[in-house]
Amino acid sequence: MPMIPVLRFAAVYFLLVFGAGFMLGPIRLFLLEPRIGTRAAELAEMPVMLAMIFLAARFCVRRFGTGMPDSGLVASGLLAVLAMLGAELWVGTALRGLSVAAVFLERDPISGTAYYLSLVMFAAMPWLLRKHRST
């Protein structure tokens, strides 16, 4: 299978979801966290991000996934997650001044677990949507 369609899918998928998170981040940090705390603010943001993951995956599957085998959808999801982790590392270290360990390991136990589960959903959503449509 040619890699260009997989890379295009992964790039658009990543950019849509990362862009939504980048736009929501300041709202969470500056409006929600001071009022309700970090954990509650991160958990409040989670349904919006999961909806964005679903919508972005649906768009990409319809736009770029036609004729792509399941392996291409899985590869696209995994590449998008790798890009997301790289972006999280960049934002955390360059913009927030955190260490690498702090970016990935020093998270709230509840909202951090929800975040990592959302990354699993992010990786799997293109394939899940295809499977759902074919049943």
C-alpha positions in Angstrom: 0.0 0.0 0.0 1.4 3.5 -0.9 2.4 5.5 2.2 1.2 8.9 0.8 -2.5 8.3 1.5 -1.7 7.0 5.0 0.5 10.1 5.7 -2.2 12.5 4.3 -4.9 10.9 6.4 -2.7 10.9 9.6 -1.6 14.5 9.1 -5.1 15.9 8.5 -6.6 13.8 11.4 -3.8 14.9 13.8 -4.1 18.6 12.7 -7.9 18.6 13.2 -7.7 17.1 16.7 -4.6 19.0 17.8 -6.1 22.3 16.5 -9.2 21.7 18.6 -7.2 20.9 21.7 -4.9 23.9 21.1 -8.0 26.2 20.9 -9.6 24.6 24.0 -6.4 24.7 26.1 -6.5 28.4 27.0 -10.1 28.2 27.9 -9.4 25.3 30.2 -6.2 26.8 31.7 -7.5 30.4 32.2 -11.2 30.1 32.7 -12.0 26.6 34.0 -8.9 25.6 36.1 -9.0 28.7 38.4 -12.7 28.1 39.1 -13.1 24.3 39.4 -9.5 22.9 39.6 -7.2 21.1 37.2 -8.8 17.6 37.4 -12.4 18.9 36.9 -11.3 21.2 34.1 -9.4 18.4 32.3 -12.4 16.1 32.7 -14.8 18.7 31.5 -12.7 19.2 28.3 -12.6 15.4 27.7 -16.1 15.0 26.1 -15.4 17.8 23.7 -12.2 16.3 22.6 -13.7 12.9 22.2 -16.4 14.4 20.0 -13.7 16.1 18.0 -11.8 12.8 17.7 -15.0 11.2 16.4 -15.8 14.0 13.9 -12.3 14.3 12.6 -12.0 10.5 12.2 -15.3 10.4 10.4 -14.3 13.2 8.1 -10.9 11.6 7.3 -12.4 8.1 6.7 -14.9 9.6 4.3 -12.4 11.9 2.6 -9.2 9.8 2.6 -10.2 6.3 3.7 -12.1 5.2 0.6 -10.4 2.1 -0.7 -7.8 2.2 2.1 -7.4 -1.2 3.8 -7.9 -1.7 7.5 -4.1 -1.7 7.9 -3.9 1.8 6.4 -6.5 3.1 8.8 -4.6 1.5 11.8 -1.4 3.0 10.5 -3.0 6.4 10.1 -4.3 6.3 13.6 -1.0 5.3 15.1 0.9 7.9 13.1 -1.6 10.6 14.3 -1.1 9.5 17.9 2.7 9.7 17.5 2.3 13.2 16.1 0.1 14.1 19.0 2.6 12.8 21.5 5.3 14.8 19.8 3.2 17.9 19.8 2.3 17.4 23.5 6.1 17.1 24.2 6.8 20.3 22.2 4.0 22.3 23.9 4.9 21.0 27.4 8.6 21.7 27.1 8.8 24.8 24.8 5.6 26.6 25.8 5.0 25.5 29.4 8.6 25.0 30.5 8.0 21.4 31.8 10.5 18.6 31.7 10.0 15.6 29.4 9.0 13.5 32.4 6.6 16.1 33.7 4.8 16.3 30.3 4.0 12.6 30.3 4.3 11.3 33.8 3.2 14.1 36.2 -0.5 14.0 35.5 -3.5 13.8 37.8 -4.2 10.1 38.3 -7.9 10.4 37.2 -7.7 12.9 34.4 -4.3 11.6 33.3 -5.8 8.1 32.9 -8.7 9.6 31.0 -6.2 11.4 28.7 -4.3 8.3 27.9 -7.5 6.4 27.3 -8.5 9.1 24.9 -5.2 8.7 23.0 -6.2 5.0 22.6 -9.5 6.1 21.2 -7.8 8.6 19.0 -5.6 5.9 17.5 -8.4 3.4 17.1 -11.3 5.7 15.9 -10.6 5.5 12.1 -10.6 1.7 12.2 -13.6 1.6 14.5 -15.6 3.8 12.3 -14.8 1.7 9.3 -15.8 -1.5 11.2 -19.0 0.2 12.4 -20.0 1.2 8.8 -19.3 -2.2 7.4 -21.6 -4.0 9.9 
